[in-house]
């Protein structure tokens, strides 16, 4: 069983998101908790992929055409740390 951890700003980012994105994110979290990163990669709709450049070492899953979840896998602790939920802007903030 995997644990999904969220950075503090995730709730603010989700407050700005449409309701269907929030529902899709909750489904994403459920898959991540039960099946981990392998389960996210198996579901083609998420188009889960690794990132390059500033985000090297992170992964992203598609919630819609525009919205993404950016996260890091911590395999030793079976944790998935959600860094951002945003409308497809991979530039690091801060």
C-alpha positions in Angstrom: 0.0 0.0 0.0 1.4 3.4 -1.0 0.9 6.6 0.8 0.1 9.8 -1.1 1.6 12.9 0.6 0.8 16.5 -0.6 2.8 19.7 -0.3 1.0 22.4 1.6 0.0 24.4 -1.5 -1.9 21.6 -3.1 -5.2 22.5 -1.4 -4.9 26.1 -2.7 -4.2 24.8 -6.2 -7.2 22.4 -6.1 -9.4 25.3 -4.8 -8.8 27.0 -8.2 -9.4 23.8 -10.2 -12.8 22.9 -11.8 -14.9 20.2 -10.0 -14.2 17.5 -12.7 -10.4 18.0 -12.1 -10.9 17.6 -8.4 -12.8 14.3 -9.0 -10.2 13.1 -11.4 -7.4 13.9 -8.9 -9.3 12.0 -6.2 -9.4 9.0 -8.6 -5.7 9.5 -9.3 -4.9 9.4 -5.6 -6.9 6.2 -5.1 -5.0 4.5 -7.9 -1.7 5.8 -6.5 -2.5 4.5 -3.0 -3.6 1.0 -4.2 -1.2 0.3 -7.1 1.5 2.9 -6.8 3.4 4.4 -9.8 3.0 1.1 -11.8 -0.8 1.4 -11.6 -0.6 5.0 -12.8 1.5 4.0 -15.8 -1.0 1.2 -16.7 -3.9 3.5 -17.0 -3.4 5.0 -20.5 -5.7 8.0 -19.8 -3.2 9.5 -17.3 -0.4 9.4 -19.9 2.1 9.2 -16.9 5.6 10.1 -17.9 8.9 11.3 -16.4 10.0 14.9 -16.7 13.2 16.5 -17.8 15.1 19.7 -17.2 14.2 21.6 -14.0 11.8 18.8 -13.1 14.2 15.9 -13.7 13.4 13.1 -11.2 9.7 14.0 -11.1 6.8 12.5 -13.0 3.6 13.9 -14.3 0.1 12.5 -14.9 -2.6 14.1 -17.1 -5.9 14.8 -15.4 -7.3 16.5 -18.5 -6.0 18.0 -21.7 -4.8 21.0 -19.7 -4.4 19.9 -16.0 -1.4 17.8 -14.6 -0.3 16.3 -11.4 3.4 16.6 -10.8 4.9 14.2 -8.2 8.0 12.4 -7.0 8.2 8.7 -6.0 9.9 7.8 -2.8 10.3 4.0 -3.2 12.0 3.2 0.1 9.1 4.6 2.1 6.4 3.7 -0.5 5.4 7.4 -0.7 4.2 9.5 -3.6 4.8 13.2 -2.9 2.5 15.4 -4.9 4.4 18.6 -5.8 1.8 20.5 -7.9 -1.6 20.2 -9.5 -1.6 22.8 -12.2 -2.9 23.7 -15.7 0.2 22.4 -17.6 2.9 24.8 -16.6 6.1 22.9 -15.9 8.1 25.9 -14.9 9.2 25.6 -11.3 7.8 28.2 -8.9 10.0 29.4 -6.1 
